[in-house]
Amino acid sequence: MNLLNKLATALLVVASASVHALPDDWQQEMTILSDSAEIDRRAGTVVYLGNVVLTQGTLKIEAERLMILRNGDTLEKAVAEGDRARYQQQIEVGKPLTTALGNRIDYYTSDRRIVITGDAELEQEGNLFSGERITYDMDSETVRADGSTETQAKPGDASTEDSESGRIKVIIQPPKTDTDTATE
C-alpha cells in the first residue's frame, strides 16, 4: 500500500471517531469517494477533488471539492464546495433527514453547526429556508438566514418582480391535524 493510501486510511479512522451526529453516526465507518486526493500532514488537511461523496451513518456530503481539517486526532471541520454542494443527515432519531444545498457548506463537527453560503437552502421536516447564507445549530435547533448584502437589482426591474433579490425566503408547513395522520 503506498504512502498516500496509508495516510488517507489513518485520517479516515481518526475522523470517523470524532464526527458528531446521531448517536450511532459517529461510530459508523466514514467512506469518502473522489477522483483524487491531496494530503498535507503538517497542515492537517486532506482535499478531495471531483465527484466527492462522503458518507458516515446518516451523514452524506456531496461536492466537487471537499476539504477535511483536523487538529491532532480531532476532525474540526469539513468544507464542501462546488455548484450546489449537498449535505444531508438525520439529526434526531425518528425525524426525517435535514438537507442543505449551497455553493459552500462548512460543517463544524465539535460545534454541531453548518454554515451554507451562496444560493443557500436548508430543508427540515418540510420547512424550507433559503437565502445567501444560512447557519444551522443542531444542538440549539436554531436557524439563521441572511439575504444578500449586495443590491443586485433595483425595485421595479423585471428580475425583482419574479424573485425577491437579496431577501430570504421561508416556507413553513402547517401543523398536521388528526385528519392528516389518519390518512397516512
N, C-alpha and C positions, 0 to 999 in steps of 0.2 A: 504494500500500500504506500503511495507516495506521500510526501510531507503535507501537501495541500489537503488530501483526504483525511489524514490523521488529525490535522488542526480543525477541520470542519466537523469531524466526528466529536472531538473533545469539546468544541464550543457548543454543539447541539446538546450534549449530555449536561453540561453546566447550565445552559439556557433553559432546558426543559425543567430543571429542578427549581427554577426561580420565577417562572411566569405565574402570575396570579390570575385566576379566572374562576370558573365554577370550582367547587371543592375538588372535583376529580380532574379538571382540565390540567392543572399544573403538574399532576402526577403522570400525565399521559406523555407518550413519546412525541417529540416535535419532529416534523418532517418538513424540509424545505426543498422544493424543486425549482430549478432555474437553468438558464442556458449557460451561465458562467458565474464564477465567484472570485472575489479578491479579498484576501485576509491580511490584516495589519495587526499583528500580535501586540506591538508596542502601544498602538492607539486603542487596542481592544475592540476593533471593528471588523465586521465582515460585511461586504457589499455583494449582494446577489443581483444579477442583471438578466433581463429577458424572460418574460412569461413566468414570473416568480409566483409560487404558491406555497404559503406557509400554513401548516395545519397542526393543531395540538388540541385534542379533545374537541370541543365545540368551536374553538377559535379557528378562523380561517381568514388569511390576508392574501389578497391577490394584487399584484402590481407589476410594473415594468422594471422597477428598481426597489430593492429592499435593503436598508442598512440596519444591521443589528449592532448595538453599542452595549458593551458590558464594562463593569468595574470590578475587577478581580473575578470572583465566581458568580457575580450577580448580574443578571440581564437588566439593564436600566431602561432601555428604550429601543423600539423598533420604528423605523421611519419608512413608510411605503410611499412611493411617488410614481406618477405616470398619469396618462389620460384616463381618469376615472378609476383610481385605486379603490379597492373594495376591502371592507372589514365586516366580519360577522362573528357573533358569539352569543351563546345563551348565558346571560348574566346571572339569572336565578333559576333554580330548579323549578320546573313546571311552567315557566314563562317561555314565550316564543323567542326566536332569535332577534337580537338587535343588529341592524345592518347600517353601514355607513359607506358613503361614496364621496370622493373628492380628488383633487389633483395631488394632495398630500395628506397623509394620515400619520400623526405622531401618536404612538401608543406607549405611554409611560407605565411600565409594569408595576413598580412599587406603589405608585400613587393610584393605580387603577383608574386611569384617566386617558381619554383620547381627545385629540385636537384635530379636527378636519378643516382643511383650508382649500380655497379655490373651488367654487361651484359645489359647496358642501351640502350634503344631505344626511340626515340621521332618521331612521325609522325604528320605532319601538312600539310594539303592540298595536300596529295600525296607525299610530300617530306619526306625522311627518314634520320634520323641521328642516328648513333649507335657508341658506344664506351664504355669505362669503367665508365665514368662519364659525364653527360650532365646537364648543367644548362640552364634553360629557364626562361627569364624575360618577363612576359606578358605585362608589361607597355611599355618597350622599344622595344619589339618584337625582342629580341636578343637570340641567341642560342650559347652556348659554349660547344664543345665536346672535351673530352680528352681521349687518349688511355691509356692503362695500363702502369704503371710506372715500372712494373716488366718485365724482359726478360723471357718469357715463353718458347721460343724455339729458336734455332739457325738457321740462314739463311741456306737454303738447306734441313732442316728437312722436312719430309713429311707433318707435320702439318702446316708449314708456306706456303706451296705451295697452299693449298686449302683456307686458311684464313690468312689474314694479321694480325698475332698475335700482339697485343699491339698497333694497329693503329685504327684510327677512320674510319668510312665509311659514306659517304653522297651520297644519291641518290636524284637528283633534276629532277623534271618533266619538260618537255619542255613547253613553253608557249602555251596556246590554240590559235588556228587560227580561222578565220571566218568559215572555213570548219568544224572544230570541233564543234563549237557552233551551227551550222546549223543542224548537225546530232543528237544533243541531244534532 
